[in-house]
Amino acid sequence: MNRITIHHREDVCFSAHAGRHQVAIDLPEGHGGQDSGMAPPRLFVAALGACAGVYATDYCDSQGVDYRGMRLDIDWETRELPRRIGHVRVRVELPHDELSPAQLDGLRASVVDCLLHNTLVHPPELVVDVVPTAASSIATAAAAACDDGACCRPLR
């Protein structure tokens, strides 16, 4: 099984560690954070977009399509009851080549087949284990209600 370790830094700031890579995760200042990294929902959507990009480049390679300078725009919205990311649109922009209708369909199918999209369509089993430690004392930061999806806190 793969592992990513999340370390609490301060307030609502965390760092994620996987192998030799590290990512800062924080909430915006108006939501109790210091804006020192992407908020969890934005990181989630960014990971989905990057995954789609990897699958798009693989498809382009298989078709001899130049993807240098490719851009993906990922638009998303939150929904309520339960609070979640409820709509995502991935726009793939290839600046160099014209694609045939069959290639456009193939590129769409490839992006839709990315690992993270498949994970959303077929949700994993989520198991939460809480293991208290003697040295654990975490202060909770007060935050404003989040209405733009910038943070992952529940609305208050």
Backbone as CSV, one residue per row, in Angstrom:
resi,resn,N_x,N_y,N_z,CA_x,CA_y,CA_z,C_x,C_y,C_z
1,MET,0.849,-1.180,0.000,0.000,0.000,0.000,0.894,1.243,0.000
2,ASN,0.500,2.260,-0.751,1.231,3.534,-0.811,0.924,4.369,0.425
3,ARG,1.810,5.303,0.736,1.580,6.159,1.897,2.025,7.589,1.606
4,ILE,1.211,8.537,2.049,1.560,9.957,2.120,1.407,10.330,3.581
5,THR,2.368,11.049,4.121,2.296,11.471,5.515,2.031,12.965,5.564
6,ILE,1.042,13.350,6.360,0.664,14.748,6.528,1.136,15.199,7.904
7,HIS,1.936,16.262,7.945,2.427,16.813,9.214,1.731,18.139,9.487
8,HIS,1.226,18.290,10.704,0.662,19.572,11.134,1.816,20.523,11.392
9,ARG,1.739,21.735,10.839,2.795,22.736,11.046,2.359,23.764,12.094
10,GLU,1.267,24.462,11.801,0.700,25.418,12.752,-0.688,25.810,12.262
11,ASP,-1.510,26.227,13.188,-2.884,26.616,12.866,-3.513,25.556,11.955
12,VAL,-3.855,25.928,10.716,-4.429,24.968,9.764,-3.469,24.714,8.599
13,CYS,-2.184,24.851,8.877,-1.143,24.620,7.880,-0.561,23.218,8.065
14,PHE,-0.459,22.488,6.956,0.079,21.133,6.966,1.084,20.994,5.838
15,SER,1.906,19.973,5.926,2.750,19.609,4.792,2.533,18.132,4.513
16,ALA,2.446,17.819,3.228,2.266,16.438,2.796,3.600,15.943,2.255
17,HIS,3.979,14.745,2.663,5.255,14.165,2.262,5.006,12.818,1.593
18,ALA,5.572,12.648,0.403,5.501,11.378,-0.316,6.864,11.163,-0.968
19,GLY,7.588,10.170,-0.489,8.934,9.953,-1.011,9.781,11.180,-0.767
20,ARG,10.391,11.722,-1.817,11.251,12.909,-1.658,10.520,14.215,-1.962
21,HIS,9.187,14.138,-2.101,8.396,15.318,-2.453,7.610,15.840,-1.253
22,GLN,7.419,17.166,-1.257,6.683,17.811,-0.175,5.784,18.892,-0.766
23,VAL,4.568,19.016,-0.220,3.610,20.026,-0.665,3.059,20.734,0.563
24,ALA,3.014,22.071,0.524,2.406,22.854,1.606,0.908,22.945,1.365
25,ILE,0.141,22.798,2.451,-1.320,22.857,2.387,-1.780,23.807,3.493
26,ASP,-2.591,24.777,3.145,-3.024,25.772,4.122,-4.345,26.362,3.636
27,LEU,-5.004,27.058,4.508,-6.229,27.773,4.137,-5.891,29.237,3.889
28,PRO,-6.728,29.942,3.129,-6.519,31.378,2.915,-6.603,32.139,4.243
29,GLU,-6.017,33.313,4.272,-6.006,34.124,5.491,-7.402,34.370,6.031
30,GLY,-8.365,34.627,5.181,-9.720,34.907,5.632,-10.452,33.695,6.188
31,HIS,-9.813,32.532,6.121,-10.442,31.296,6.587,-9.630,30.635,7.690
32,GLY,-8.787,31.433,8.370,-8.033,30.922,9.510,-6.629,30.453,9.194
33,GLY,-6.228,30.523,7.937,-4.881,30.095,7.561,-3.977,31.272,7.272
34,GLN,-2.810,30.957,6.734,-1.847,31.991,6.359,-1.600,32.008,4.857
35,ASP,-2.353,31.206,4.102,-2.256,31.143,2.651,-0.844,30.759,2.188
36,SER,-0.218,29.829,2.924,1.146,29.417,2.580,1.180,28.230,1.623
37,GLY,0.021,27.766,1.212,-0.065,26.662,0.257,-1.491,26.560,-0.245
38,MET,-1.725,25.654,-1.178,-3.083,25.460,-1.685,-3.973,24.897,-0.594
39,ALA,-5.229,25.329,-0.598,-6.228,24.754,0.302,-6.560,23.342,-0.197
40,PRO,-6.965,22.440,0.704,-7.224,21.054,0.296,-8.139,20.890,-0.917
41,PRO,-9.269,21.608,-1.031,-10.093,21.404,-2.226,-9.371,21.802,-3.513
42,ARG,-8.607,22.873,-3.463,-7.872,23.312,-4.652,-6.771,22.317,-5.007
43,LEU,-6.111,21.777,-4.001,-5.089,20.761,-4.245,-5.718,19.513,-4.861
44,PHE,-6.882,19.140,-4.367,-7.619,17.992,-4.910,-7.944,18.205,-6.386
45,VAL,-8.491,19.374,-6.715,-8.856,19.677,-8.102,-7.599,19.783,-8.964
46,ALA,-6.525,20.360,-8.419,-5.260,20.451,-9.163,-4.725,19.053,-9.464
47,ALA,-4.812,18.143,-8.494,-4.348,16.772,-8.715,-5.185,16.098,-9.803
48,LEU,-6.491,16.322,-9.786,-7.362,15.764,-10.823,-6.974,16.320,-12.193
49,GLY,-6.726,17.615,-12.271,-6.321,18.237,-13.533,-4.973,17.745,-14.023
50,ALA,-4.019,17.592,-13.117,-2.697,17.092,-13.504,-2.790,15.645,-13.980
51,CYS,-3.610,14.853,-13.314,-3.817,13.462,-13.728,-4.409,13.431,-15.138
52,ALA,-5.397,14.266,-15.387,-5.990,14.360,-16.724,-4.926,14.772,-17.739
53,GLY,-4.040,15.673,-17.346,-2.967,16.120,-18.236,-1.996,15.003,-18.587
54,VAL,-1.661,14.176,-17.616,-0.762,13.042,-17.878,-1.404,12.096,-18.893
55,TYR,-2.680,11.796,-18.702,-3.367,10.896,-19.630,-3.497,11.544,-21.010
56,ALA,-3.693,12.860,-21.049,-3.768,13.559,-22.329,-2.432,13.488,-23.063
57,THR,-1.329,13.679,-22.343,-0.024,13.605,-23.006,0.254,12.189,-23.508
58,ASP,-0.147,11.185,-22.736,0.031,9.799,-23.194,-0.738,9.560,-24.491
59,TYR,-1.977,10.054,-24.547,-2.770,9.881,-25.761,-2.112,10.622,-26.929
60,CYS,-1.703,11.848,-26.696,-1.066,12.620,-27.766,0.191,11.914,-28.275
61,ASP,0.991,11.375,-27.356,2.177,10.609,-27.769,1.783,9.455,-28.686
62,SER,0.723,8.759,-28.333,0.308,7.594,-29.129,-0.185,7.992,-30.518
63,GLN,-0.595,9.255,-30.671,-1.136,9.740,-31.942,-0.162,10.625,-32.708
64,GLY,1.017,10.856,-32.126,1.980,11.739,-32.777,1.554,13.195,-32.753
65,VAL,0.766,13.571,-31.755,0.262,14.942,-31.626,1.192,15.726,-30.709
66,ASP,1.598,16.909,-31.141,2.477,17.769,-30.344,1.666,18.401,-29.220
67,TYR,2.033,18.121,-28.000,1.303,18.675,-26.858,2.110,19.723,-26.093
68,ARG,3.286,20.098,-26.604,4.085,21.130,-25.927,3.266,22.413,-25.797
69,GLY,3.230,22.950,-24.600,2.438,24.156,-24.357,0.982,23.870,-24.039
70,MET,0.648,22.579,-23.890,-0.733,22.226,-23.545,-1.130,22.950,-22.255
71,ARG,-2.386,23.291,-22.180,-2.927,23.946,-20.981,-4.232,23.264,-20.618
72,LEU,-4.417,23.040,-19.332,-5.685,22.516,-18.841,-6.267,23.545,-17.882
73,ASP,-7.507,23.915,-18.100,-8.232,24.772,-17.163,-9.273,23.890,-16.492
74,ILE,-9.277,23.902,-15.167,-10.230,23.095,-14.424,-11.128,24.054,-13.650
75,ASP,-12.388,24.080,-14.021,-13.384,24.900,-13.326,-14.175,23.975,-12.416
76,TRP,-14.498,24.472,-11.223,-15.216,23.609,-10.284,-16.087,24.430,-9.355
77,GLU,-17.096,23.757,-8.824,-18.039,24.388,-7.892,-18.294,23.442,-6.733
78,THR,-18.629,24.032,-5.609,-19.020,23.212,-4.465,-20.540,23.073,-4.439
79,ARG,-20.980,22.044,-3.773,-22.396,21.784,-3.555,-22.597,21.558,-2.059
80,GLU,-23.838,21.612,-1.641,-24.170,21.423,-0.230,-24.954,20.130,-0.027
81,LEU,-25.028,19.726,1.210,-25.840,18.592,1.672,-25.541,17.280,0.951
82,PRO,-24.425,16.684,1.158,-23.327,17.125,2.011,-22.397,18.075,1.253
83,ARG,-21.635,18.862,1.998,-20.681,19.793,1.395,-19.616,18.993,0.661
84,ARG,-19.419,19.342,-0.608,-18.486,18.598,-1.440,-18.200,19.384,-2.718
85,ILE,-17.246,18.920,-3.485,-17.050,19.424,-4.835,-18.086,18.708,-5.686
86,GLY,-18.983,19.475,-6.277,-20.123,18.877,-6.960,-20.086,18.961,-8.467
87,HIS,-19.191,19.769,-9.013,-19.123,19.903,-10.473,-17.690,20.254,-10.850
88,VAL,-17.154,19.534,-11.824,-15.799,19.800,-12.328,-15.846,19.759,-13.846
89,ARG,-15.233,20.734,-14.479,-15.103,20.753,-15.944,-13.617,20.896,-16.268
90,VAL,-13.116,19.975,-17.086,-11.720,20.002,-17.525,-11.701,20.464,-18.977
91,ARG,-10.936,21.500,-19.236,-10.790,22.013,-20.612,-9.336,21.813,-21.016
92,VAL,-9.114,21.013,-22.043,-7.775,20.735,-22.549,-7.551,21.587,-23.785
93,GLU,-6.483,22.377,-23.765,-6.174,23.260,-24.889,-4.811,22.852,-25.465
94,LEU,-4.821,22.414,-26.722,-3.593,22.054,-27.433,-3.306,23.135,-28.468
95,PRO,-2.216,23.885,-28.315,-1.980,25.030,-29.188,-1.403,24.699,-30.568
96,HIS,-0.928,23.479,-30.779,-0.151,23.231,-31.992,-0.868,22.493,-33.109
97,ASP,-1.616,21.469,-32.808,-2.152,20.601,-33.859,-3.676,20.640,-33.920
98,GLU,-4.175,20.482,-35.132,-5.606,20.247,-35.333,-5.843,18.756,-35.130
99,LEU,-6.883,18.412,-34.415,-7.203,17.008,-34.185,-8.411,16.605,-35.023
100,SER,-8.382,15.389,-35.521,-9.534,14.857,-36.252,-10.645,14.580,-35.245
101,PRO,-11.872,14.426,-35.705,-12.961,14.079,-34.783,-12.658,12.802,-33.989
102,ALA,-12.048,11.815,-34.637,-11.713,10.570,-33.929,-10.658,10.830,-32.849
103,GLN,-9.686,11.701,-33.130,-8.669,12.037,-32.130,-9.268,12.834,-30.979
104,LEU,-10.195,13.729,-31.284,-10.865,14.470,-30.210,-11.602,13.513,-29.284
105,ASP,-12.320,12.569,-29.870,-13.026,11.563,-29.060,-12.043,10.734,-28.255
106,GLY,-10.920,10.341,-28.873,-9.908,9.554,-28.186,-9.273,10.315,-27.045
107,LEU,-9.012,11.602,-27.259,-8.421,12.426,-26.203,-9.398,12.572,-25.037
108,ARG,-10.667,12.832,-25.339,-11.688,12.913,-24.282,-11.759,11.605,-23.500
109,ALA,-11.810,10.495,-24.208,-11.900,9.186,-23.552,-10.670,8.925,-22.692
110,SER,-9.521,9.339,-23.157,-8.290,9.141,-22.401,-8.308,9.951,-21.106
111,VAL,-8.716,11.206,-21.198,-8.773,12.067,-20.011,-9.781,11.513,-19.002
112,VAL,-10.934,11.056,-19.480,-11.962,10.510,-18.597,-11.493,9.213,-17.922
113,ASP,-10.512,8.543,-18.535,-10.010,7.287,-17.991,-8.880,7.485,-16.979
114,CYS,-8.585,8.738,-16.608,-7.469,8.947,-15.680,-7.775,8.341,-14.306
115,LEU,-6.726,7.976,-13.613,-6.837,7.294,-12.318,-7.730,8.046,-11.330
116,LEU,-7.553,9.353,-11.214,-8.338,10.098,-10.226,-9.804,10.219,-10.640
117,HIS,-10.081,10.375,-11.922,-11.476,10.374,-12.365,-12.114,9.030,-12.045
118,ASN,-11.412,7.946,-12.362,-11.950,6.617,-12.056,-12.162,6.432,-10.551
119,THR,-11.305,7.034,-9.747,-11.465,6.952,-8.287,-12.734,7.672,-7.840
120,LEU,-13.062,8.784,-8.479,-14.288,9.495,-8.139,-15.524,8.711,-8.580
121,VAL,-15.435,8.080,-9.731,-16.558,7.308,-10.252,-16.767,6.024,-9.443
122,HIS,-15.668,5.446,-8.984,-15.698,4.213,-8.192,-15.002,4.502,-6.859
123,PRO,-15.706,5.136,-5.913,-15.054,5.612,-4.684,-14.362,4.494,-3.905
124,PRO,-13.204,4.832,-3.341,-12.492,3.844,-2.536,-13.155,3.679,-1.171
125,GLU,-12.850,2.585,-0.528,-13.246,2.417,0.865,-12.347,3.344,1.684
126,LEU,-12.933,4.156,2.536,-12.176,5.073,3.386,-12.273,4.587,4.822
127,VAL,-11.140,4.283,5.405,-11.071,3.817,6.786,-10.327,4.885,7.579
128,VAL,-10.905,5.337,8.684,-10.272,6.352,9.520,-9.915,5.722,10.862
129,ASP,-8.625,5.715,11.178,-8.149,5.254,12.478,-7.668,6.472,13.251
130,VAL,-8.143,6.643,14.467,-7.684,7.732,15.329,-6.816,7.118,16.407
131,VAL,-5.545,7.567,16.459,-4.590,7.015,17.404,-4.062,8.166,18.256
132,PRO,-4.594,8.346,19.473,-4.128,9.452,20.313,-2.676,9.230,20.748
133,THR,-1.947,10.323,20.842,-0.591,10.267,21.377,-0.499,11.201,22.561
134,ALA,0.377,10.901,23.484,0.497,11.675,24.725,0.903,13.121,24.473
135,ALA,1.683,13.372,23.454,2.192,14.720,23.206,1.291,15.532,22.292
136,SER,0.096,15.089,22.051,-0.780,15.735,21.091,-1.625,16.818,21.752
137,SER,-1.434,18.066,21.311,-2.237,19.184,21.780,-2.337,20.186,20.652
138,ILE,-3.485,20.231,19.990,-3.642,21.078,18.810,-4.713,22.124,19.070
139,ALA,-4.351,23.380,18.843,-5.316,24.473,18.984,-6.126,24.602,17.709
140,THR,-7.393,24.901,17.843,-8.272,25.065,16.696,-8.397,26.546,16.364
141,ALA,-8.183,26.876,15.113,-8.271,28.268,14.677,-9.709,28.593,14.298
142,ALA,-10.147,29.785,14.656,-11.478,30.232,14.252,-11.415,30.651,12.794
143,ALA,-12.476,30.387,12.070,-12.465,30.717,10.646,-13.816,31.255,10.215
144,ALA,-13.768,32.088,9.191,-14.998,32.604,8.597,-15.638,31.505,7.758
145,ALA,-16.932,31.593,7.554,-17.613,30.623,6.696,-17.037,30.712,5.288
146,CYS,-16.897,29.586,4.663,-16.303,29.523,3.331,-17.405,29.302,2.308
147,ASP,-17.605,30.247,1.421,-18.661,30.088,0.430,-18.123,29.957,-0.985
148,ASP,-16.802,29.989,-1.155,-16.252,29.912,-2.508,-15.435,28.656,-2.754
149,GLY,-15.484,27.701,-1.826,-14.736,26.470,-2.007,-13.266,26.613,-1.710
150,ALA,-12.844,27.768,-1.172,-11.434,27.987,-0.902,-10.917,27.147,0.241
151,CYS,-11.797,26.702,1.095,-11.360,25.857,2.202,-12.277,24.644,2.291
152,CYS,-11.945,23.759,3.173,-12.731,22.520,3.266,-13.537,22.451,4.548
153,ARG,-13.569,23.546,5.299,-14.321,23.561,6.536,-15.822,23.564,6.261
154,PRO,-16.585,22.960,7.160,-18.045,23.019,6.989,-18.549,24.445,7.175
155,LEU,-19.628,24.770,6.515,-20.216,26.092,6.710,-20.720,26.211,8.129
156,ARG,-20.570,27.389,8.695,-21.025,27.604,10.085,-22.127,28.597,10.104
